[in-house]
Amino acid sequence: MQFSEKNRALIERFQEFLSADRNLSKNSIEAYTKDVMKFLEFSNNSLEANISDYIQFLKDNDIKQSSIFRNMSSLRQFFLFLVDEKEIEKNPMDNIHMRHKNIPLPKILSESEMVGLLSVFDLKSDKHMIRLKCMLHILYASGLRVSELVCLKTDSIVIDDESGKSALVIMGKGEKERVVPLHDIALESVREYMTIRNSFHSKKAFSDFLFPSISKSGHLTRHGFAKLLKKVAEDADIPSSKISPHVIRHAFATHLLSNGADLLTIQKLLGHSNISTTQIYTHVSNEKIRTLVEEHSNIKKLNVISDTD
């Protein structure tokens, strides 16, 4: 079947997303792509086909239950990607509930691995490492989606004049605004980075992106950030297969939960619209990860979240 030019472009961008954000292998990306293409073939290139009808179609064609689960997993990632990219407003998978005994747990980094990763920057001072340190500190301090991180604007960081506390104002999925506290160490990294920020974009053009770039988007791409993250992970003896921006987001949530933060607070910080999405972290080991979270996430500041979230 011939796919529309728009859908071919979406598939290519989805593949980049799976590689950069989800850190999937080539074989996994191919499997996800095939599942998405089968759905688009069923729907005659439409993104609005009824998911329940597609599930019934698979059953009618004697597709094994395990394969149907895999198809739904692929489509769930695809539609999450489309929502993130603002290609669609509502995820059609939100109302699809399928029980599976073997729900994969999110990958995270341990306390020692996060310490090692952050410590790498103590020995690196070039402008690219200063920028990467700033991005990593923000990511681990806030649990942002990588798409939210690379699109941050310079005015996304706000500082209260009276308390001196800083926070990030994030425009997340569905144009919903949320406020995430930013601890002092992350803010210090931002201030250091701002001294060399202008070297990353053309002097002929003004940019309000916090992490500007000469790329087509005008900011550092998530694929570019993921590549830099993998490179610095090697210096911390962390396998490249274990690291991705999404893994840092998982570490942020899991470490907070391990230190006693409640799910509703974590849901607000992550920008999840449904608490069921956040509940996956209750299945992760409850091993106490104290030192790093206390020093870098500073749970005491969670109460500054805006009441309007």
N, C-alpha and C positions, 0 to 999 in steps of 0.2 A: 504494500500500500504506500502511496505517496503522501507524506506528511506535509502539512502547510509550512510555509517558510517560518512563520512565527513559532510553531511547535518545534521545528528543527532547532531553532535558536534557543528555545527554552530547554530542550534536552541537553544541548551543549553546555549551557550555563548550569544546569542541574548536575552534570558530570563534574564540572569544575568545583561546584559546591561540595559534592561527595568526597572529592579528593582533598580539597583545602580545609573544609570545615569538619567533615566527619572522618577524615584520614582513612578512608576505605581503600582496600587493595584494588588492583586493576580488575581482577576477576569479580569482586563484589560489585564494582561499579558497572561492569558489563551485565551482571544479573539484574541489578536495579533498573538499568536502562531497558532491558528486554521486557521486564514486567510493565514498565510505563508505556512502552511502545505497543504492547498487546492491549493495554487499556485504551490507548488513543485509537487503535484500529477498531476496537469494539464500539467506541463512541463516535466514529467517523470524524476524528480530529477535534471533537468538542471536549472542553474541560468541564462541562456541566452535566455529564452523564450521571445517572443515578447509580451510586455505588452498590446499593442493594441489588439492583438489576444485574450488575456485573458479577457480583458474587453468585447469584442464581445461575447466570450464564456459565460460570466456571463449574458449578456443581452439575449442571445439565450435561456438560461435556466430560463428566467423570474425572475431573481434576481432583487429585488427592487433597485431603484436608490440610496436610502440611504445606502443600504448594499454595493453597489458597491463603494460608497465614502469611507465607512469604510474599505473595502478591500484595496483600493488604499492608504489610510492613513497608514495601517499596512505595506504594501509593501514598502512605501516610507521610513518608519522608518527602515525596515529590510535592504534595500539597502544602506541607509545612514550608517548603522552599518557596512555593508560589505566593504564599501569604507574606513571607518575609520580604519577597521582592515586590510586593504590592501588585502582583499580577491578578490576584483574586482577593476579595474581601473576606470571605468566609471559607473555612476548611470543611469540605464535604465529608471528611472522615470523622468529624467531631461526634457525629451521632452513630458511628459504627463501633460496636463493642463486641469484640471477639475474645474469648478466653483461650489462653494458651498456657500450658503448664511450664514451658521453659522461656519465660520472659528474660531477655538478656539484661544484665545489670550494667549501668553506665560505667565506663572506665574512669578511674580517677588516679591521681598521683598521691602517694603517701606523704606524710609530714616531712620525712627526710628527703624525699625527692623534690618537694617544693622548696625546701631550704636550699638544697643543692642547686636547683635551677635559678633561684633568685641570687644566690651567692656568686654565680658566674660573672655577674656584672661588676663585682668588686675589682676585677682585674682587667676590665675593658672600658675604654673611655672615648672611642671614636664616635662620631655623630650617629652612625647607624645603631650602635649599641645603646647609646643614650635614648634614642627614640624607642627601641625595642624594650628597654627596661621600663620606660614610661608606660608603654602599652600593656606590658605584662603585669605591672603593678595595678593598673586600672582594672584589667580583666580579672585578676584574682581578688581584688578588693570589692568588686561590684557584681561579678557573675554575668556581665553583659553577653549578649549574643555577638559573635564576631562581626556580623553585619552592622550591629549597632556601634561597636567599637570603632571600626574604620570610618564610619560616617559621622562621628562626633564632630560638633562644631566648637569653635573656641569659646562660645558663650554657653556651652553645655555645663561648664563647671561654675558653680555659684558658691560664694563664701559669705557666711553671715557676719556682718560687721561687729555685732555684739559678742557672740560666742567664739568667733573665729573658726567655727566648724564649716567644712566644705561638703558639697554634695554634687551629684550628677543629675541633671534633668534629662531624662531619656524619653524620646518619642518612639514607642515600641509598636508592636503589632496592632493593627486596627486603629492607628493614630491615637493610641492610649498613652498618656503621659504618666511617667512614674518618677519618683525621686529616690535615689540610692545614695546613702552616706559614703563619703570618700575619706579614708583615714589620712592622717598627717604624712605618713611615709609615701603614699601614692601622690599626695599633693606636692611633696618635696620633689618627687621625680618629674612631675609635670613642670614645675618651675625650672628645674635644670634643663629639661627638654626645650622649653620655650626660648631659651637663649640661642638655640641653634635651629629652631623650627623653620625659619625663612630660607634656609639653605636647601630645603626639599621641594621648593616650587619655583616657578618662573618669576623672576623679578618684574616681568612686564605685566603680570596679572595678579590681582588681589585674590586671596583665597580665605574663606572663613572656616574651612575644614581644619580640625586640630592636627590631623596628620595628612597634610597636602602632598600631592605627587603630580608628576607630569603625565600620569596615566590619563586615559580617556575620561575616567570617572572624576578626575580631579583630586582623588585621595588614594592613599595606599590601599590596594585591593586586598581582600581577605586571603586570596591565594598567595599574594606576596608576603603578607604577614605570617601565614602558615609555614611558608618556606623558611623564613627567618627564624621562626620559633623552633623548627626542627633542627636547624643548624646549631643554635645555641644549646639545645637539649643534648646534642652529642658531647659538648664540652662538660655537661653535667652527668655524663655516663647514663643518660636515659635513652632507651631505644627509640628510634624515629617512629616505629610502629605504635608506640604507646603515647605519643604526644600529638596534640592538636588543640586549636583554640577551644573546641567544645569540651575537651578533657579538663581544661582549666576551669571552665564554667561548672562542670560537675564537681570538681574539687572544692570550689568555693561553697557550693550548696551542701555537700557532704560534710565538710569540716565544720560548718556552722551548726548543722544538725547534731553532729557528734558532741558539740559543746553546749547543747541545750536549747538552741533556737527552735521555736515552734514552726510547724509547717506553714501556717498562714503568713508568718513573717517572711519565710523563704519564698513562698509563692509570690508575694508582693515584690520582693527584690528581683526575682527572675523574670517577672512579667508574665507568669502563667495565667491564662484566663480560667483554667479549670484546676482545682486542687488535686484531682486524680493524676494529673501530669506530674505534680510535685511529689506525690506519694511514693514514687519509685525509689526515692532516697531513704525511705524507711526500711528498705530491704538491703541496703548497703551496710556493711559491718559497722557496729557502733563503737569500734575501738576509739578511745579518746585521743584526739589529735589536738593538744592544748597549746603548746608554746607558740607555734606559727600563727594560729588563728587569733590568739590573744594579742600578738604583736602586730599582725597585719590586717585582720578583719575587724578587730575591736568591737565585739558584740555589744558593748555598752552603748554604742552610738546608734544602734538599730532603732531606738525610739524617736529618732528625728525624722523618720519617714513621714512624708506628708499625709495628712488625714484625707486628702483628696485622691489618693492613689486608686 
